[in-house]
């Protein structure tokens, strides 16, 4: 399992969990990210925002938050 911040552009991932408190989980749930949800990485340079597709919506996630998101390859 890896952090979203380390994923390559074009990767198809599955959201596993997040390393953070209730605030982090609430924020991710508001974005539509729940365990088992599929994520496609649209843009990631390794620093700065990670742009992903979640349920057909384009979402930009800050690098700090992306480091807390645990994913696996689909």
Secondary structure, DSSP 8 states (H G I E B T S, - for coil): -EEGGG--TT-EEEEEEESS-HHHHHHHHHTT--TT-EEEEEE--SSS-EEEEETTEEEEE-HHHHHHEEEEE-
